[in-house]
Amino acid sequence: MPNVRPTSLSRRGLLAAGGAVGLGAVLAACGDSDSKESGAGSESAKSGPWTFKDDRGLTAKAGSTPKNIVAFIGVAAALHDYGIEVKGVFGPTKTADGKADVQAGDLDVSKVEVLGNVWGEFNVEKYAGLAPDLLVTAMWEKDALWYVPDESKDKILKLAPSAALWAAQTTMPKAIQRHEDLAASLGADVKAKKVTDAKARFEKAAARLRAAAKSQPNIKVLVGSASQDLFYVSLAKTSADTLYFQELGVQFVEPKVNAAGFFEELSWENVDKYGADIIMMDNRSSALQPDALTSKPTWAQLPAVKAGQIVPRTTEPIYSYAKCAPILEDLAKAIESAKKVS
């Protein structure tokens, strides 16, 4: 996190700390990619063997549909939207005042075991005590399990089957579909009215965003994330959400990214390097929010800031139709009303 950075600044740790996308060092994965698989999400939960092919290409297996599920908080929140509850979570779950983190969505965080709340935390003993049937997390880089610490991953992966779902190298609709596939395999009714209504809203919002981008082709959007010392500008095509917005016609600032290829770090003296009409700011609790930047003169002088054209960016979306539809609606509204200031 920007104000509590990992001591070892790996690419994955740095991005969890304050960059606008997630990465990871390659982790050893468990599973058997050559095993016989059932179509992911093609069947509702039933008695007998359960399998799910994840986005690593590995197949998680269990003697019956998993019930004791432990998941990264954002994945747990998405499963909750489909009616699937988890026993434990890890990742940003509670803020300093004990309230639910933005990444928890509608999940009641008082009813789940929190195994770790910040980067590098994962209580293996508590995890084992839950008798887990399945571990689920996001994947920002091939085979890297988001928020599963490198130093304890081998112990963790031995305790239960695992599944990883792309949060990058994909688009928002595809990511939602994969979370829905997993939920369906775990017994969710993905044809329930609540789900189909949310999907209809999402599709309507996507059409609105496409129309807004077409009507305002000169509006340029910058994807930013702030820490005390640095301002990160992300490359849109590297994240599922902003890649999708780009496909819908939104015009983004294209930074000169670092060697990792995901974002550019700017000092606050150089925060005006790129002209932008709208700035989307990382809304995670690990990043400084706009109201905390008022003391930085270079920030206050940015044309988009002066024009009040700053909007939150849900940097790690909860991949359900219910949670992603408002994201599209909010960006569409911002573009519709934006003035050209750059």
Buried (B, 14 or more C-beta within 10 A) or exposed (E): BBEEBBEEEBBBBBBBBBBBBBBBEEBEBBBEEEEEBBEBBEEBBEEEEBBBBBBBBBBBBBEEBBBEBBBBBBBBBBBBBBBBBBBBBBBBBBEEEEEBBBBBBEBEBEEBBBBBBBBBEBBBEBBBEBEBBBBBBBBBBBBBBBBBBBEBBEBBBEBBBBBBBBBBBBBBBBBBBBBBBBBBBBBBEBEEEEBEEBBEBBBEBBEBBBBBBEEBEEBBBBBBBBBEEBBBBBBBBBBBBBBBBBBBBBBBBBBEBBEBEBBBBBEBEEBBBBEBBBBBBBBBBBBBBBEEBEEBEBBEEBBBBEBEBBBBBBBBBBBBBBBBBEBBBBBBBBBBEBEEBB
